[in-house]
Structures are given as C-alpha cells and as structure tokens.
C-alpha cells in the first residue's frame, strides 16, 4: 500500500538551497581523454547537463608524458617538458565548455623516489626524488598553460595538490609530514607563478579524516600558507563484498550520510584563519570502487538526489566521481554494465543517475520546499520546478499544494524508475551480453530515457494540487508553468480528439 505525504508551498517561505550540482564532475586519469569513446561520453554529458569543471588524476603520469630527461655531452641529466598530449586534452575540454580543476599528481617515474604504484595504469605514488625538479615541472606546466590559454582563463582553474594522501595506496606510507612538505613546496611554487591562483588540499578520504584536516590546517596556519580552499572526498558505502569481477556494497543510512561533511565544516570553521573557507568535495559517490553494481541502479539515482539536495549546505562544490565509464583503475571493463562510477555507460548509454544531475541542473530559482524526499523552486517567470525521490521499497505518493488560484497551467513530469528508465534491467533481460550488437544497443538506448507525461491544469480558488505516484527507487522531475491558450483561428483541440 502506498503512503501519502502532502506538502503545502508558499512563496512567502523561501528556504536556503545552494545548488552546485553542475559545478564539477570527475573523470579517471586525464590521459583517457585521448580516447574517442571518452570524448563522446563527455560531449553527451556536456550537451545534456553541462558541468563547469572536470577533475581527474594523472596530470603528471607517464601516459601524458610531460616530464622527460636527456643526457647532455657531459653526462648530466637535463629535464625537458613535452606538452603535446596535455594541449590536446585541454583543447578537447575547452571545446566542450568545461574547464580543468587541476590535481597535481601522480609522480613521473623518472622523478620518483620509489617504485610504488596504484591502479592498472601504474600511477606512481612516491614523493619526488628532487623537490627542486618537482617545483620546476609544476612551474613550467603552469607557465605553459598561461602562455597557451591566457592568464585570465587559466587563473579560473583551481589547483589541488595530490589525491588522498591519507591512504597508503595513494601516497607512500600515508606519510603526513612528507605530504605537508609536498603541499608547501607546490603551494609556494604556484603562488610564485601567479599569486591569484586558487590552491587547496589535502584531498583526503575516509581514514583518520578529522585528524588529517586538523593537522593540515594547523600546518598551513603555522607556515602562513593562505590556502584558498579545503578539499576532501566523500563516499557512503561500507566495505565491499567481492565476487568475481564485482563488489557488492551496503550504503550508509540517509540520516547519517552527511555527518562526515558536517564535521569537516565544523573543523574548518574552528580555525579563525579559515573560518567559512570554501570546501570542495572533489570526489563523491555512493561506493568508492569502480566495479560496484549499485552505481548502475535506480537506487543510486534516488540516493544521489538526496545528497545533491543537501551537500551545498556546507560545501562550495561537490564533484560526482565520474562522468563516464571509460575508466581503468581495475583494468579494462568486461561488460557495458560493470558497476562503473560513470553517469554514462560505455557506448554512451545514460544511467539513471545521469538524469538526477540533469534534473537538479534545472532547479534554478527561489526554493519553496526542501525535505528528505523532494525539493521545489519557483523561477522568475512563475514556473515551479521540482524533483522528488523515493528511497524506500514501498510505493509513495507526494502531493504538493501550489499557491496559484487563477489561470491555465501545463504540468510536465519526467519519471525515472525501475520500470520506465532502467537500462540495467533491459541489459539483464537481453541476457547480459558482453559485446553489444546494434540492435541490443538500440534497445538499451530506448530504455534509458525518462517517461515523459504532460497535462493541462486549471487553477481554482483552492490552488493547484500536484500528485506524484512514486514506485520504489523513483526519481521524478516536474515543471508547472503558466500556459494560456493562444489558438489559431478555427483550431479546436477538443474537436480534433472527438472527430473520427
């Protein structure tokens, strides 16, 4: 049996809502941007959603090839820099209307102090053998970018130093002291290139996160480093249970999923020097592994809706990890639906969570309603825009009382649920093919769009009531807009319907 909630909206009761759902999106290593499928997926995401920034690993990884060395006639090793692939990647991003959120990492093999690597693509996670060489590479890279794209443009690109140094897999021995040295060296080098660059860190995730944030801010204060932002990551799953190529996870309860971020906000604000400093969540998702089937589900879309409705309360931005499934941390995926992080499955199939972001992108205006299952805004043209989600296994009905007492309106609904927009189920019904033929791909694309419905509503003295019937794990988008008739002479829609 469905349960009903009724919400009464008022234009006199505007609520806070800092919507940064479209600020930044994640990617795997940046070198993947040299692949055709990667750029097709990014083009789709930019066309339908349109993010401002993109953040990924591997700026200095060997597949981009920036750092090179040669031996001169005296036997000395001389550094030189190759920006061929970097330019190709940056050109591609900018052509799609998205700017880089630069992450400095990982270590070029020829500069590294050790051989420890992470991921299938072997990103080196050891400190530099020479901080002077590291500083010179950072400087040369930024100066090249400024020369190519202009100072005004490049200064809009935030810079984050390294990735998850509190985890020994991403920074040798999770050595805090050594990371702080890397951060200070990088910070001072960047600011020496141009003091107007926005620089931050420590990009930590999970383990001892409160300790790392406190120590990092204390270090920056003591060293008089006027950082421009704090960054961290946020995932809401428990330890995965691995079976074959897949990792099955349970997610934290909705009521507790944001406590970690609230604690980080409190820690930052406890430092007088950094009170109210912006916090960028440069990675977030449900699970933190790239082979978790939950990422492909309608449940993921509903859960992410809840996060998007609240993460702006304490953060400057929050970047979903990732836009697409061209991603190789654990190797090349075997199947189109393999639990990848992306909003888009390989061969450009939108997943349900893709639509969550597209829906939230449209939530522009004064917020009249925000609860744990829905949010509604009204824009300057009098259009009501809402998103509702159902994280329960039961059907739910949400009723919204809209304070419009006169006029004709059009109501549009777009429904994403396990019946109307579920390419994962279609793939399963097709036999879970590893390699799609064109007919199978066509079926999957057809099953990956929301159900679209429209109707006419006439307001009366009691207002307008919008009723949303929501199946389990549904996300429903709606618009209610003024739509006075302006029929052509002689046209009658009612006659069209009845004349046979």
Buried (B, 14 or more C-beta within 10 A) or exposed (E): EEEEBEBBBEEEEBEEBEBBBBBBBBBBBBBBBBEEBBBBBBBBBBEBBBBBBBBBBBBBBBBBBBBEEEEEEEEEEEBEBEBEBBBEBBEBBEEBEBBBBBBBBBBBBBBBBEEBBBBEBBBBBBBBEEBEBBBBBBBBBBBBBBEBBEEEEBBBBBBBBBBBBBBBEBBBEBBBEBBBBBBBBBBEBBBEBEEEBBBBBBBBBBEBBEEBBBBBBEBBBEEEBBBBBBBBBBBBBEEBEEEEEBBBBEBBEBEEBBEBBEBBBEBBBEBEEBEEBBBBBBBBBBBBBBBBBBBBBBBBBBBBBBBBBBBBBBBBBBBBBBBBBBBBBBEEBEBBBBBBBBBBBBBBBBBBBBBBBBBBBBBEBBBBBBEEBBBBBBBEEBBBBBBBBBBBEEBBBBEBBBBBEEEEBBBBBBBBBBEBBBBBBBBEEBEEBEEBEEEBBEBBBEBBBBEEEEEEBEBEEEBBEBEBBBBBBBBBBBBBBEBEEEEEEEEEEEEEEEEE
